[in-house]
Amino acid sequence: MVNTVLITGAAGWLGGLLATALHNDPLTPDVHLILADIVEPKAPAGSKAVLIKADLSDKAQVDALFTTKFGVPDTIYCLHGIMSRGSEDNFELGVKINIDSVRSLLESTRALAKPSIKFIFTSSLAVYGGPLPPVVTPSTIATPEGAYGMGKLTSELMVNEYTRRGWIDGRIIRLPTIVVRPGVPSNATSAFISGIIREPLKGLEALCPIGDSYESPELSLPSWLASPETTIKNFVIAKHVPAEKFLKHTRVVCLPGFTATVRDELEALLKVAGPEVLKLVKFKDDPINRRIVSSWPPAFDNTYPLSLGFVVDEGGMEPIVRQFQKDVAAGIA
Ligand SMILES: NC(=O)c1ccc[n+]([C@@H]2O[C@H](COP(=O)([O-])OP(=O)(O)OC[C@H]3O[C@@H](n4cnc5c(N)ncnc54)[C@H](O)[C@@H]3O)[C@@H](O)[C@H]2O)c1
């Protein structure tokens, strides 16, 4: 049976990886991909895909996603968005894309009157802020301290409400920070968490906005992380989880992750690549960045997502740094 999947934000980092993973998913051997982004997306080699360049802040362009030769999708991955620092610095743009365009997509989906459509929304741990328990659980209340988290939480509430009303089969996955992001630095507040590994492994200097020397106690700032490989596995799993397995009152799932401090990252870099590479990390304090990243929770209880079948990285930062070093050597980072 053909499985038709729409991915918005398909030209982005995770969107591109997801398209390839869905194309290779043995559980759904015949996949039709509808790939949409404001930037022309690319099709995975050998896949059946339609590529749509669309600005999803325009409702007519959102509606057009459902009238391609592949027809109505069974699953929608809503990945497009303006990243954390981008929506903090440009409030209007963040609201337009992270809230208004998601609502348009939900409305277009609702108009199809096909409640079995799985609507998978990528949210973030940036929905949390304020005083938090040492370990976040499914009952921890989300009080964001930035425009990005506010936008994600607003859209989450709508995905939950549309699901409660039986208009869609919503699934909300709150992602840890994903390391190591390849390519050029993004405008995410968390970009340095990848940058301090990525740039040095490519022989380039990296700027760390937290702490002003390798000895600084501030390097103990912890983050909640996951590798891209594990995250993409979890994206695919998100569509296979039977609807009845989710908690009755919410479709929010915090994807599994692990805690690592900035120092843990630097130590993994030292171990994998040596002291000369570590020296490429420079420090320049950025108070806005520090405030936002410090407000995000550093540890979650993985029990619920693991019970749904999601998977977690084993071994902390070191295998992730080693994998990225291999990707650099292979020219794919
Ligand atoms: N990468 C992470 O660490 C991380 C962590 C938490 C949550 N997320 C979420 O996961 C999703 C994917 O993340 P990513 O790292 O691939 O981001 P990305 O920035 O690489 O991709 C986002 C894509 O959205 C597209 N987009 C922006 N505005 C658009 C518009 N008006 N119309 C159509 N497309 C538009 C961009 O062109 C881009 O290709 C995002 O929703 C992000 O908020 C990512």
The ligand as a MOL file (V3000), in Angstrom:
LIG
                    3D

  0  0  0     0  0            999 V3000
M  V30 BEGIN CTAB
M  V30 COUNTS 44 48 0 0 0
M  V30 BEGIN ATOM
M  V30 1 N 17.7800 21.1400 15.0510 0
M  V30 2 C 17.4480 21.1470 16.3390 0
M  V30 3 O 18.3080 21.0280 17.2420 0
M  V30 4 C 16.0030 21.3060 16.7500 0
M  V30 5 C 15.6960 21.2410 18.1030 0
M  V30 6 C 14.3770 21.4150 18.5040 0
M  V30 7 C 13.3740 21.5740 17.5450 0
M  V30 8 N 13.6890 21.6260 16.2280 0 CHG=1
M  V30 9 C 12.6080 21.8250 15.2570 0
M  V30 10 O 12.7020 20.8590 14.2200 0
M  V30 11 C 12.2870 21.4380 12.9780 0
M  V30 12 C 13.3710 21.2360 11.9190 0
M  V30 13 O 14.5940 21.7920 12.4180 0
M  V30 14 P 15.8600 22.0140 11.4800 0
M  V30 15 O 17.0320 22.0070 12.3820 0
M  V30 16 O 15.7980 21.0930 10.3110 0 CHG=-1
M  V30 17 O 15.5900 23.5110 10.9840 0
M  V30 18 P 16.0520 24.2280 9.6210 0
M  V30 19 O 16.1560 25.6870 9.9510 0
M  V30 20 O 17.2250 23.5580 9.0310 0
M  V30 21 O 14.7990 24.0000 8.6860 0
M  V30 22 C 13.6310 24.7740 8.7690 0
M  V30 23 C 13.1240 24.9660 7.3590 0
M  V30 24 O 11.9110 25.7550 7.4080 0
M  V30 25 C 11.8810 26.4900 6.1990 0
M  V30 26 N 10.9820 27.6220 6.2630 0
M  V30 27 C 11.1220 28.7450 7.0170 0
M  V30 28 N 10.1340 29.6040 6.7440 0
M  V30 29 C 9.3480 29.0180 5.8130 0
M  V30 30 C 8.1810 29.4200 5.1230 0
M  V30 31 N 7.6190 30.6250 5.3180 0
M  V30 32 N 7.6190 28.5610 4.2440 0
M  V30 33 C 8.1910 27.3520 4.0020 0
M  V30 34 N 9.2990 26.9170 4.6180 0
M  V30 35 C 9.8830 27.7600 5.5120 0
M  V30 36 C 13.3290 26.9420 6.0100 0
M  V30 37 O 13.5800 27.3340 4.6720 0
M  V30 38 C 14.1090 25.7210 6.4460 0
M  V30 39 O 14.4920 24.9280 5.3330 0
M  V30 40 C 11.9770 22.9070 13.2720 0
M  V30 41 O 10.5840 23.0540 13.4450 0
M  V30 42 C 12.6990 23.1660 14.5770 0
M  V30 43 O 12.0630 24.1910 15.3090 0
M  V30 44 C 14.9950 21.4930 15.8080 0
M  V30 END ATOM
M  V30 BEGIN BOND
M  V30 1 1 1 2
M  V30 2 2 2 3
M  V30 3 1 2 4
M  V30 4 1 4 5
M  V30 5 2 4 44
M  V30 6 2 5 6
M  V30 7 1 6 7
M  V30 8 2 7 8
M  V30 9 1 8 9
M  V30 10 1 8 44
M  V30 11 1 9 10
M  V30 12 1 9 42
M  V30 13 1 10 11
M  V30 14 1 11 12
M  V30 15 1 11 40
M  V30 16 1 12 13
M  V30 17 1 13 14
M  V30 18 2 14 15
M  V30 19 1 14 16
M  V30 20 1 14 17
M  V30 21 1 17 18
M  V30 22 2 18 19
M  V30 23 1 18 20
M  V30 24 1 18 21
M  V30 25 1 21 22
M  V30 26 1 22 23
M  V30 27 1 23 24
M  V30 28 1 23 38
M  V30 29 1 24 25
M  V30 30 1 25 26
M  V30 31 1 25 36
M  V30 32 1 26 27
M  V30 33 1 26 35
M  V30 34 2 27 28
M  V30 35 1 28 29
M  V30 36 1 29 30
M  V30 37 2 29 35
M  V30 38 1 30 31
M  V30 39 2 30 32
M  V30 40 1 32 33
M  V30 41 2 33 34
M  V30 42 1 34 35
M  V30 43 1 36 37
M  V30 44 1 36 38
M  V30 45 1 38 39
M  V30 46 1 40 41
M  V30 47 1 40 42
M  V30 48 1 42 43
M  V30 END BOND
M  V30 END CTAB
M  END
